[in-house]
Amino acid sequence: MENSTDIPPFEFSDMIQRTIVASLILIISLVGIIGNSLVILAVLLSKKLRTTTNAFVVNLSIADLLTCLVIPWDAVALLGKDGLPVGEWICSIVAAVIFTTVGCSICTLASIATNRLLLITRPTATYRRIYTPKKIAVWLVVIWLVPLLTTTIPPLLNVGALGFNQQFHFCGSIHTHPNYNAFNLIISAVLYPIPCFVIVVSYSLIWIHLHRQAKKLTKRPVSSSPISVSAIANNQDAIPMDQLPVPAATSNANRSPGTSRQTEVTKNMLYVVCGFGLCTTPYSVNLFADDNSPLIPYTTVIVLLNSCINPLIYATKHRDFKTVFGCILRRRWVLIPNPSNFLKALTR
């Protein structure tokens, strides 16, 4: 390793590759802006979507929308010969926004995982006691503060800096800063392992819970439902229908729909875990292994990809979101279920 200092660090200077990465970023930005805007608009127009879980879904969409709104500056930096033509200060702001919103997105994914765990495995009374409006508001503030402070405090303490990265030609941490490696490790260590652990553990416990329920159902020839139909009807506004605990079958005839619902929920959880892991793991592993790797620009694109696939995972798999999305895209406002006062005012 004595001659390692003689090897110049990698620079992402190939214009063909930079154009490819910039094009991918612009596509992600466009898709993400449309998808996340639809999620926010759907909740704005339909009271049926204003549930506890969807409060976190909207927060996720806001974070992802902000990410998609600023990442076109990365494309401009990649396509420019000397960085951004409007000044490096823009890159500092863009980098701070991206680190904060991507971190907020990951923390929100972990919060949704926790929410679904308590929703499916705990009694409704316990769930409602935990998720009061005030507690949810505090929770959302913390979700934003953690990545914001993680992104801004180290540069203020001279542990790294944000701006135009001349090595990779996009907005991020400045590689010429003496504490560049330390800053990247702080970002990855705080914003990746803990949320990842929460997500994996939460969905694993949910899967175990549903698997045990499925075994109990197969062993019961005739059993009464642990949750009455009236109780489910009374809790519809608080709990989305696709997240309600699956009642035991009352006869052999209705055992199949319950099993099908468990399979559907399990598949959706698998999509969440796989989507999160596939998008965030390559970049974090890349930083820990070699923060000068030529793969950094491409793993960064994969991280940004998470901002446009989240609406597909958390919204299009939800039957109510599908219905509202269809009404919005077809401009059939009167068919939107449980229209909000805002929608009623618009239609009048």
C-alpha positions as CSV (number, residue, x, y, z in Angstrom):
1,M,0.0,0.0,0.0
2,E,3.1,2.3,0.0
3,N,2.3,3.5,-3.6
4,S,-1.3,4.1,-3.0
5,T,-0.7,7.8,-2.6
6,D,0.7,7.9,-6.1
7,I,-2.5,6.7,-7.7
8,P,-4.8,9.7,-8.4
9,P,-8.3,9.5,-7.0
10,F,-11.1,8.5,-9.4
11,E,-12.9,11.3,-11.2
12,F,-16.2,10.9,-12.9
13,S,-15.1,12.7,-16.1
14,D,-16.6,10.5,-18.8
15,M,-19.3,12.7,-20.4
16,I,-21.1,9.7,-21.8
17,Q,-21.5,8.2,-18.4
18,R,-22.3,11.5,-16.9
19,T,-25.0,12.0,-19.5
20,I,-26.5,8.6,-18.8
21,V,-26.6,9.3,-15.0
22,A,-28.0,12.8,-15.6
23,S,-30.8,11.3,-17.8
24,L,-31.7,8.8,-15.2
25,I,-31.9,11.5,-12.5
26,L,-34.2,13.6,-14.7
27,I,-36.5,10.5,-15.3
28,I,-36.6,9.8,-11.6
29,S,-37.4,13.4,-10.9
30,L,-40.3,13.5,-13.4
31,V,-41.8,10.2,-12.3
32,G,-41.3,11.1,-8.6
33,I,-43.0,14.5,-8.9
34,I,-46.0,13.0,-10.6
35,G,-46.4,10.0,-8.3
36,N,-45.8,11.8,-5.0
37,S,-48.0,14.7,-6.1
38,L,-50.8,12.2,-6.8
39,V,-50.5,10.8,-3.3
40,I,-50.7,14.2,-1.6
41,L,-53.5,15.3,-3.8
42,A,-55.5,12.1,-3.2
43,V,-55.3,12.6,0.6
44,L,-56.3,16.3,0.1
45,L,-59.4,15.4,-1.9
46,S,-60.7,12.3,0.0
47,K,-61.4,12.1,3.7
48,K,-61.4,8.3,3.4
49,L,-57.6,8.4,3.0
50,R,-57.0,10.6,6.1
51,T,-55.9,7.8,8.4
52,T,-53.1,7.5,10.9
53,T,-51.0,5.4,8.7
54,N,-51.5,7.7,5.7
55,A,-50.2,10.6,7.8
56,F,-46.8,8.9,7.5
57,V,-47.4,8.1,3.9
58,V,-48.1,11.7,3.1
59,N,-44.9,12.7,5.0
60,L,-43.0,10.2,3.0
61,S,-44.4,11.7,-0.2
62,I,-43.6,15.2,0.8
63,A,-40.0,14.2,1.5
64,D,-39.7,12.3,-1.8
65,L,-41.4,15.2,-3.6
66,L,-38.8,17.7,-2.3
67,T,-36.0,15.3,-3.3
68,C,-37.4,15.0,-6.8
69,L,-37.8,18.8,-7.1
70,V,-34.1,19.5,-6.4
71,I,-32.3,16.6,-8.0
72,P,-32.5,18.2,-11.5
73,W,-29.7,20.5,-10.3
74,D,-27.5,17.3,-10.0
75,A,-28.3,16.7,-13.7
76,V,-27.2,20.2,-14.5
77,A,-24.0,19.8,-12.5
78,L,-23.2,16.5,-14.3
79,L,-23.8,18.0,-17.7
80,G,-21.8,21.2,-17.1
81,K,-18.1,21.3,-17.7
82,D,-17.4,23.5,-14.6
83,G,-20.1,22.6,-12.2
84,L,-23.3,24.7,-11.8
85,P,-23.3,27.8,-13.9
86,V,-25.3,29.8,-11.2
87,G,-22.9,29.4,-8.2
88,E,-21.7,26.7,-5.8
89,W,-24.0,27.9,-3.1
90,I,-26.9,26.4,-4.9
91,C,-25.1,23.0,-4.7
92,S,-24.7,23.4,-0.9
93,I,-28.5,23.9,-0.5
94,V,-29.3,21.1,-2.9
95,A,-27.0,18.7,-1.1
96,A,-28.4,19.6,2.3
97,V,-32.0,19.2,1.0
98,I,-31.2,15.8,-0.6
99,F,-29.4,14.4,2.5
100,T,-32.3,15.6,4.7
101,T,-35.2,14.4,2.6
102,V,-33.6,11.1,1.7
103,G,-32.9,10.6,5.4
104,C,-36.4,11.6,6.3
105,S,-37.8,9.2,3.7
106,I,-35.9,6.3,5.3
107,C,-36.9,7.3,8.8
108,T,-40.5,7.5,7.6
109,L,-40.3,4.0,6.1
110,A,-39.2,2.8,9.5
111,S,-42.1,4.7,11.2
112,I,-44.6,3.1,8.8
113,A,-43.2,-0.3,9.6
114,T,-43.6,0.3,13.3
115,N,-47.1,1.7,12.7
116,R,-48.2,-1.5,10.8
117,L,-46.6,-3.7,13.4
118,L,-48.7,-2.1,16.2
119,L,-51.8,-2.0,14.0
120,I,-51.7,-5.7,13.1
121,T,-50.4,-7.2,16.3
122,R,-51.8,-5.0,19.1
123,P,-55.4,-4.2,20.1
124,T,-57.2,-1.3,18.6
125,A,-57.3,0.5,21.9
126,T,-53.6,0.3,22.4
127,Y,-53.0,1.5,18.8
128,R,-55.2,4.5,19.3
129,R,-53.6,5.4,22.6
130,I,-50.2,5.5,21.0
131,Y,-51.2,7.3,17.8
132,T,-53.0,10.4,19.0
133,P,-52.8,13.5,16.8
134,K,-50.4,15.3,19.1
135,K,-48.1,12.3,19.3
136,I,-48.1,11.9,15.6
137,A,-47.2,15.5,15.1
138,V,-44.3,15.2,17.5
139,W,-43.2,12.0,15.8
140,L,-43.2,13.7,12.4
141,V,-41.1,16.6,13.7
142,V,-38.6,14.1,15.0
143,I,-38.5,12.3,11.7
144,W,-37.4,15.6,10.0
145,L,-35.1,16.8,12.8
146,V,-32.9,13.6,12.9
147,P,-31.7,13.8,9.2
148,L,-31.6,17.6,9.3
149,L,-29.3,17.8,12.3
150,T,-27.2,14.9,11.0
151,T,-26.7,16.8,7.8
152,T,-26.1,20.3,9.1
153,I,-24.3,19.9,12.4
154,P,-21.1,18.1,11.2
155,P,-20.4,20.8,8.5
156,L,-20.9,23.5,11.2
157,L,-18.3,21.7,13.3
158,N,-16.0,21.5,10.3
159,V,-16.6,17.8,10.0
160,G,-17.1,17.7,6.2
161,A,-18.7,20.3,3.9
162,L,-21.5,20.5,1.5
163,G,-21.2,21.8,-2.1
164,F,-20.1,20.9,-5.5
165,N,-18.2,17.6,-5.5
166,Q,-15.6,17.9,-8.2
167,Q,-14.7,14.3,-8.1
168,F,-18.2,13.0,-9.0
169,H,-19.5,16.2,-10.6
170,F,-22.7,16.5,-8.5
171,C,-24.0,18.2,-5.4
172,G,-23.0,16.5,-2.2
173,S,-20.2,16.4,0.3
174,I,-16.9,18.0,-0.9
175,H,-14.3,15.3,-1.3
176,T,-11.3,17.8,-0.9
177,H,-12.3,18.5,2.7
178,P,-10.0,16.7,5.2
179,N,-13.0,15.2,7.0
180,Y,-14.8,14.1,3.9
181,N,-14.7,10.4,4.9
182,A,-15.8,11.1,8.4
183,F,-18.8,13.1,7.2
184,N,-19.9,10.3,4.8
185,L,-19.6,7.7,7.5
186,I,-21.7,9.8,9.9
187,I,-24.5,10.2,7.3
188,S,-24.5,6.5,6.5
189,A,-24.2,5.3,10.1
190,V,-27.0,7.5,11.5
191,L,-29.5,7.3,8.6
192,Y,-29.1,3.7,7.4
193,P,-28.5,0.9,10.0
194,I,-31.1,1.9,12.6
195,P,-34.0,2.5,10.2
196,C,-33.1,-0.7,8.4
197,F,-33.0,-2.7,11.6
198,V,-36.5,-1.3,12.6
199,I,-37.9,-2.2,9.1
200,V,-36.6,-5.7,9.0
201,V,-37.6,-6.5,12.6
202,S,-41.0,-5.0,12.3
203,Y,-42.0,-6.8,9.1
204,S,-40.5,-10.0,10.3
205,L,-42.6,-9.8,13.4
206,I,-45.7,-9.1,11.3
207,W,-45.0,-12.0,9.1
208,I,-44.6,-14.3,12.1
209,H,-47.8,-13.0,13.5
210,L,-49.8,-13.6,10.3
211,H,-48.2,-17.0,9.8
212,R,-49.3,-18.1,13.3
213,Q,-52.8,-16.8,12.6
214,A,-52.9,-18.8,9.4
215,K,-51.9,-21.9,11.2
216,K,-54.7,-21.3,13.8
217,L,-57.2,-20.9,11.0
218,T,-56.3,-24.1,9.3
219,K,-56.7,-26.0,12.6
220,R,-60.2,-24.5,13.3
221,P,-63.0,-26.3,11.5
222,V,-65.5,-23.7,12.9
223,S,-64.6,-20.7,14.9
224,S,-66.1,-17.4,15.8
225,S,-64.5,-14.2,14.5
226,P,-62.4,-12.4,17.1
227,I,-63.4,-9.1,15.6
228,S,-67.0,-8.5,15.0
229,V,-68.2,-7.0,11.7
230,S,-69.7,-4.0,13.6
231,A,-66.3,-3.4,15.3
232,I,-64.5,-3.4,12.0
233,A,-67.1,-1.0,10.6
234,N,-66.7,1.4,13.5
235,N,-62.9,1.4,13.1
236,Q,-62.8,1.9,9.3
237,D,-61.9,5.6,9.6
238,A,-59.1,4.9,12.0
239,I,-57.6,1.8,10.3
240,P,-57.2,1.3,6.6
241,M,-59.1,-1.8,5.4
242,D,-56.0,-3.5,3.9
243,Q,-54.3,-3.2,7.3
244,L,-57.0,-4.6,9.6
245,P,-56.2,-7.8,11.4
246,V,-57.7,-10.8,9.6
247,P,-60.6,-12.3,11.5
248,A,-60.9,-16.0,11.9
249,A,-63.2,-17.7,9.5
250,T,-66.6,-18.6,10.7
251,S,-67.0,-21.4,8.2
252,N,-65.1,-23.2,5.5
253,A,-66.7,-21.0,2.9
254,N,-65.1,-17.8,4.1
255,R,-61.7,-19.2,5.0
256,S,-60.3,-18.6,1.6
257,P,-60.8,-14.8,1.5
258,G,-59.0,-14.5,4.8
259,T,-56.1,-16.5,3.6
260,S,-56.0,-14.5,0.4
261,R,-55.9,-11.2,2.4
262,Q,-53.0,-12.5,4.5
263,T,-51.1,-13.4,1.4
264,E,-51.8,-10.0,-0.1
265,V,-50.5,-8.2,3.0
266,T,-47.5,-10.4,3.2
267,K,-46.6,-9.7,-0.4
268,N,-46.9,-5.9,0.1
269,M,-44.6,-6.1,3.1
270,L,-42.1,-8.1,1.0
271,Y,-42.2,-5.3,-1.7
272,V,-41.5,-2.7,1.0
273,V,-38.5,-4.6,2.5
274,C,-37.1,-5.4,-1.0
275,G,-37.6,-1.9,-2.3
276,F,-35.9,-0.3,0.7
277,G,-33.0,-2.8,0.7
278,L,-32.4,-2.6,-3.0
279,C,-32.3,1.1,-3.1
280,T,-30.3,2.0,0.0
281,T,-28.0,-0.9,0.6
282,P,-25.6,-0.5,-2.4
283,Y,-24.8,3.1,-1.6
284,S,-24.2,2.6,2.1
285,V,-22.0,-0.5,1.4
286,N,-20.2,1.5,-1.2
287,L,-19.4,4.3,1.2
288,F,-18.2,2.0,3.9
289,A,-16.1,-0.1,1.5
290,D,-14.6,2.6,-0.8
291,D,-15.9,6.2,-0.9
292,N,-13.9,6.9,-4.0
293,S,-15.4,4.0,-5.9
294,P,-16.5,4.6,-9.6
295,L,-19.8,3.1,-8.6
296,I,-20.8,6.0,-6.3
297,P,-22.7,7.9,-9.1
298,Y,-24.7,4.8,-10.0
299,T,-25.4,3.8,-6.4
300,T,-26.5,7.4,-5.8
301,V,-29.0,7.1,-8.6
302,I,-30.3,3.9,-7.0
303,V,-30.9,5.7,-3.7
304,L,-32.8,8.5,-5.6
305,L,-34.8,5.8,-7.3
306,N,-36.4,5.1,-3.9
307,S,-38.1,8.5,-4.1
308,C,-40.1,7.6,-7.1
309,I,-41.0,4.0,-6.3
310,N,-42.4,4.7,-2.9
311,P,-45.7,5.9,-4.3
312,L,-46.0,2.6,-6.2
313,I,-45.3,0.6,-3.0
314,Y,-47.3,2.6,-0.5
315,A,-50.1,3.9,-2.6
316,T,-51.0,1.8,-5.7
317,K,-51.2,-1.3,-3.6
318,H,-53.8,0.3,-1.4
319,R,-57.3,-0.2,-2.9
320,D,-58.6,3.3,-1.7
321,F,-55.6,5.1,-3.2
322,K,-56.2,3.2,-6.5
323,T,-59.8,4.4,-6.6
324,V,-58.9,8.0,-5.9
325,F,-56.0,7.9,-8.4
326,G,-58.3,6.6,-11.1
327,C,-60.9,9.4,-10.4
328,I,-58.1,12.1,-10.5
329,L,-56.6,10.8,-13.7
330,R,-60.0,10.6,-15.4
331,R,-61.1,13.9,-13.8
332,R,-64.2,12.3,-12.4
333,W,-64.2,14.4,-9.2
334,V,-67.8,13.4,-8.2
335,L,-66.8,9.8,-7.9
336,I,-64.1,10.4,-5.3
337,P,-65.2,8.6,-2.1
338,N,-65.8,10.7,1.0
339,P,-64.9,14.0,-0.7
340,S,-63.2,16.6,1.5
341,N,-64.6,20.1,2.1
342,F,-61.8,21.3,-0.2
343,L,-63.0,19.1,-3.1
344,K,-66.6,20.1,-2.4
345,A,-65.7,23.8,-2.7
346,L,-63.9,23.2,-5.9
347,T,-66.7,21.2,-7.5
348,R,-69.2,23.9,-6.5
